[in-house]
Amino acid sequence: MSDDLSLAQSHAFQLSRDLMVPVTVFEVDGECGVLPSDEIDADVDLSVIHEFHPWAAH
């Protein structure tokens, strides 16, 4: 977890391209995190900031 959103987004974009899976940038308690989208637990109270798709043009 990090409080630097631009760093989290940069890592998420690269992770999405490396793994070739959708990756979500989220925020919990003022900190940002990055996980493959299918690993996000729907029961956890978090704010989705952005989802990166490896096939979309950025």
Backbone as a printed PyTorch tensor [residue, N CA C, xyz], in Angstrom:
tensor([[[  0.8490,  -1.1660,   0.0000],
         [  0.0000,   0.0000,   0.0000],
         [  0.9000,   1.2360,   0.0000]],

        [[  0.4140,   2.2590,  -0.6720],
         [  1.1760,   3.4900,  -0.8200],
         [  0.2300,   4.6740,  -0.7910]],

        [[  0.7330,   5.8230,  -0.4180],
         [ -0.0940,   7.0270,  -0.4720],
         [  0.1910,   7.8280,  -1.7410]],

        [[  0.9940,   7.2970,  -2.6510],
         [  1.3510,   7.9580,  -3.8980],
         [  0.5200,   7.3600,  -5.0430]],

        [[ -0.5570,   8.0500,  -5.4300],
         [ -1.4660,   7.5510,  -6.4550],
         [ -0.7800,   7.3840,  -7.8020]],

        [[  0.0570,   8.3370,  -8.1960],
         [  0.7120,   8.2310,  -9.5100],
         [  1.6370,   7.0140,  -9.5690]],

        [[  2.3030,   6.6940,  -8.4820],
         [  3.1530,   5.5040,  -8.4280],
         [  2.3060,   4.2350,  -8.5450]],

        [[  1.1880,   4.2030,  -7.8330],
         [  0.3030,   3.0360,  -7.8910],
         [ -0.2470,   2.8450,  -9.3030]],

        [[ -0.6370,   3.9350,  -9.9680],
         [ -1.1660,   3.8320, -11.3250],
         [ -0.0980,   3.3440, -12.3030]],

        [[  1.1080,   3.8240, -12.1530],
         [  2.1990,   3.4040, -13.0190],
         [  2.4700,   1.9010, -12.8650]],

        [[  2.5100,   1.4440, -11.6330],
         [  2.7360,   0.0220, -11.3770],
         [  1.5630,  -0.8190, -11.8790]],

        [[  0.3480,  -0.3170, -11.7210],
         [ -0.8310,  -1.0540, -12.1630],
         [ -0.8240,  -1.2290, -13.6760]],

        [[ -0.4860,  -0.1770, -14.3930],
         [ -0.4380,  -0.2620, -15.8490],
         [  0.5800,  -1.3160, -16.2880]],

        [[  1.7660,  -1.2760, -15.7230],
         [  2.8050,  -2.2320, -16.0880],
         [  2.4300,  -3.6530, -15.6760]],

        [[  1.8490,  -3.8060, -14.5000],
         [  1.4290,  -5.1300, -14.0290],
         [  0.3660,  -5.7140, -14.9550]],

        [[ -0.5620,  -4.8870, -15.3850],
         [ -1.6010,  -5.3310, -16.2990],
         [ -0.9930,  -5.8330, -17.6070]],

        [[ -0.0200,  -5.0990, -18.1310],
         [  0.6390,  -5.4990, -19.3780],
         [  1.4920,  -6.7560, -19.1920]],

        [[  2.1690,  -6.8740, -18.0650],
         [  3.0190,  -8.0450, -17.8150],
         [  2.1940,  -9.3220, -17.6290]],

        [[  1.1210,  -9.2230, -16.8300],
         [  0.3050, -10.4030, -16.5360],
         [ -0.7770, -10.6590, -17.5750]],

        [[ -1.0650,  -9.6370, -18.3980],
         [ -2.1390,  -9.6950, -19.3910],
         [ -3.4930, -10.0100, -18.7470]],

        [[ -3.7560,  -9.3430, -17.6210],
         [ -5.0400,  -9.4340, -16.9230],
         [ -5.4570,  -8.0250, -16.5000]],

        [[ -6.7760,  -7.7940, -16.3090],
         [ -7.2160,  -6.5040, -15.7780],
         [ -6.6850,  -6.3150, -14.3550]],

        [[ -6.2540,  -5.0960, -14.0570],
         [ -5.6900,  -4.7560, -12.7520],
         [ -6.4260,  -3.5280, -12.2160]],

        [[ -6.7520,  -3.5550, -10.9260],
         [ -7.5050,  -2.4710, -10.2950],
         [ -6.6350,  -1.6860,  -9.3330]],

        [[ -6.7210,  -0.3520,  -9.4410],
         [ -6.1230,   0.5560,  -8.4560],
         [ -7.2550,   0.9360,  -7.5070]],

        [[ -7.0280,   0.7730,  -6.2150],
         [ -8.0720,   1.0580,  -5.2360],
         [ -7.4970,   1.8570,  -4.0700]],

        [[ -8.4010,   2.4000,  -3.2550],
         [ -7.9970,   3.1680,  -2.0770],
         [ -8.7290,   2.6350,  -0.8570]],

        [[ -7.9730,   2.4460,   0.2210],
         [ -8.5110,   2.0240,   1.5100],
         [ -7.8200,   2.8500,   2.5810]],

        [[ -8.5790,   3.5080,   3.4050],
         [ -8.0350,   4.3000,   4.5190],
         [ -6.9600,   5.2860,   4.0770]],

        [[ -7.1640,   5.9220,   2.9280],
         [ -6.2340,   6.9440,   2.4570],
         [ -4.9830,   6.4290,   1.7810]],

        [[ -4.8730,   5.1200,   1.6020],
         [ -3.7140,   4.5410,   0.9240],
         [ -4.1730,   3.7940,  -0.3170]],

        [[ -3.3150,   3.7730,  -1.3320],
         [ -3.6290,   3.1350,  -2.6060],
         [ -3.0170,   1.7450,  -2.6720]],

        [[ -3.7030,   0.8730,  -3.3930],
         [ -3.1980,  -0.4690,  -3.6020],
         [ -3.5090,  -0.9180,  -5.0180]],

        [[ -2.8740,  -1.9860,  -5.4380],
         [ -3.0350,  -2.5310,  -6.7860],
         [ -3.1610,  -4.0470,  -6.6810]],

        [[ -4.1800,  -4.6000,  -7.3280],
         [ -4.3710,  -6.0490,  -7.3690],
         [ -4.9640,  -6.4440,  -8.7170]],

        [[ -4.7050,  -7.6760,  -9.1610],
         [ -5.4650,  -8.1640, -10.3030],
         [ -6.9590,  -8.0760,  -9.9640]],

        [[ -7.7490,  -7.6430, -10.9090],
         [ -9.1700,  -7.3600, -10.6480],
         [ -9.9350,  -8.5540, -10.1070]],

        [[ -9.5870,  -9.7580, -10.5190],
         [-10.3240, -10.9310, -10.0350],
         [ -9.9770, -11.2960,  -8.5940]],

        [[ -8.9950, -10.6290,  -8.0000],
         [ -8.6330, -10.8910,  -6.6090],
         [ -9.2320,  -9.8750,  -5.6310]],

        [[ -9.9710,  -8.9080,  -6.1380],
         [-10.6070,  -7.9070,  -5.2740],
         [-11.7820,  -8.5670,  -4.5690]],

        [[-11.8120,  -8.4740,  -3.2380],
         [-12.8840,  -9.0460,  -2.4250],
         [-14.0310,  -8.0430,  -2.3520]],

        [[-15.2080,  -8.4420,  -2.8130],
         [-16.3670,  -7.5490,  -2.8570],
         [-16.8400,  -7.1550,  -1.4590]],

        [[-16.4720,  -7.9080,  -0.4390],
         [-16.9240,  -7.6220,   0.9250],
         [-16.0920,  -6.5500,   1.6190]],

        [[-14.9640,  -6.1750,   1.0460],
         [-14.0730,  -5.1840,   1.6540],
         [-14.5120,  -3.7870,   1.2330]],

        [[-14.5230,  -2.8580,   2.1850],
         [-14.9210,  -1.4820,   1.9130],
         [-13.7520,  -0.7320,   1.2930]],

        [[-13.7680,  -0.6070,  -0.0340],
         [-12.7040,   0.0950,  -0.7290],
         [-13.2980,   0.9420,  -1.8420]],

        [[-12.5150,   1.9020,  -2.3040],
         [-12.8920,   2.7650,  -3.4150],
         [-12.0580,   2.3970,  -4.6170]],

        [[-12.7260,   1.9880,  -5.6990],
         [-12.0120,   1.6900,  -6.9370],
         [-11.6900,   3.0060,  -7.6230]],

        [[-10.4180,   3.2090,  -7.9270],
         [ -9.9670,   4.4360,  -8.5860],
         [ -9.9340,   4.2380, -10.0930]],

        [[ -9.3640,   3.1270, -10.5350],
         [ -9.2540,   2.8640, -11.9710],
         [ -8.9790,   1.3860, -12.1970]],

        [[ -9.4340,   0.8920, -13.3450],
         [ -9.1190,  -0.4790, -13.7330],
         [ -8.3860,  -0.4270, -15.0680]],

        [[ -7.2170,  -1.0220, -15.1180],
         [ -6.4170,  -1.0720, -16.3370],
         [ -6.6680,  -2.4080, -17.0320]],

        [[ -6.8890,  -2.3380, -18.3400],
         [ -7.0690,  -3.5340, -19.1610],
         [ -5.8880,  -3.6250, -20.1170]],

        [[ -5.2390,  -4.7820, -20.1880],
         [ -4.0260,  -4.8910, -20.9980],
         [ -4.2730,  -4.7280, -22.4960]],

        [[ -5.5170,  -4.9090, -22.9420],
         [ -5.8060,  -4.8340, -24.3670],
         [ -6.2660,  -3.4410, -24.7890]],

        [[ -6.5420,  -2.5780, -23.8220],
         [ -7.0040,  -1.2130, -24.1460],
         [ -5.8160,  -0.3110, -24.4440]],

        [[ -6.0090,   0.5940, -25.3530],
         [ -4.9620,   1.5780, -25.6580],
         [ -4.9490,   2.6500, -24.5730]],

        [[ -3.7680,   2.9930, -24.0520],
         [ -3.6500,   4.0370, -23.0220],
         [ -2.7590,   5.1220, -23.5160]]])
